[in-house]
Amino acid sequence: MPLETDGRRLNANDIRARKGGEPIVALTSYHAHTASIIDRHVDFMLVGDTLGMVMHGLETTLPVTLDMMILQGAAVMRGSKRALVVVDLPFGSYEESPQAAFRSAARVMKETGCGAVKLEGGTRMAETIHFLTQRGVPVMGHVGLTPQSFNTIGGFRVQGRESAAAEAIKADARAVADAGAFAVVLEAIVEPLAREITPAVAIPTIGIGASPACDGQILVLEDMLGLSPKVPKFVKSYGSLAQHIDEAVSAYAREVRSRAFPGEANVYKPKA
C-alpha cells in the first residue's frame, strides 16, 4: 500500500526514510491526466527526459530542453496531489558547473513546484549533488546506464558485467549517497551488482532493469502500458493501450465514414 500522508504531498525525506522498508513504487508521468490516474498508486513520479522519446518521437534524450521539462513538470504537478514529483535535469543544463546546475534546478523547482530534481552521473557529479543539497535542492542520483551519456558508453546496453565496470558503478552509487542525494536510480545493471549496492548505501536504490534487489522500482508508464513502439527487454507489459486506441479510433472512423456519427444522443437540438 502507498505511504499514508495525512493529506500532504510526499517529500524527499519520506522517500529516504523508506530505505530497507516496504518497496518504493514509482512511474514516469508527463501529463496532468496520467498523473491524476497514477497518483494514488505511487510514492513518487518522475518527469523524465524520456519524454523526448515517448512524447516527441526523438531517438535519444539529448535534444530535450529545460523548457520542455518545466512545461511537463508543471502539468504533472497540476494533475497530482499526493506523490512526490521529481523532474529530470536535461543534458546540458547541469554538467558545466555546480553553479549552472543550481540555476537550472532552482528554475525547475520555482516554475513547476516539484519536490526534487534528478541528474545523471556518480563520482563526477558528487560535487554538484553536494552543492545543490546544501542549498535546499533535494537530488535523486542516477548511475549505471545513463542515457544522456550513451554516445560515450557505446549505446543502450547492460552495465556492470565486467569487474572493473562493476567497481566503478559501486563507487558511483557510494559517491552519490555520500554527496547527499536522497535516493539513487540504478539503471540496466546486472542483478548481482544491484544486490551488492543496495545494502552498501544508506539511501534507497530505485531499480529500472536492475532486478528486485533494489529498494524500489520505476518504469516508463508508456512502456508498461504497451504504448511505446520500442520497449526494453526487462519491461513487463501490464496493458495493451496501443491496441485499444487503434480499435477505438477504427470504430470511430467507420461511424464517421458511414455517416452514423454523431449519434442521436450527441446532437445538440434547438430548444422548443
Summary of the structure (lengths in Angstrom):
residues: 272
radius of gyration: 20.4
end to end distance: 53.4
largest distance: 80.8
contacts: 885
relative contact order: 0.12
helix: 42%
strand: 14%
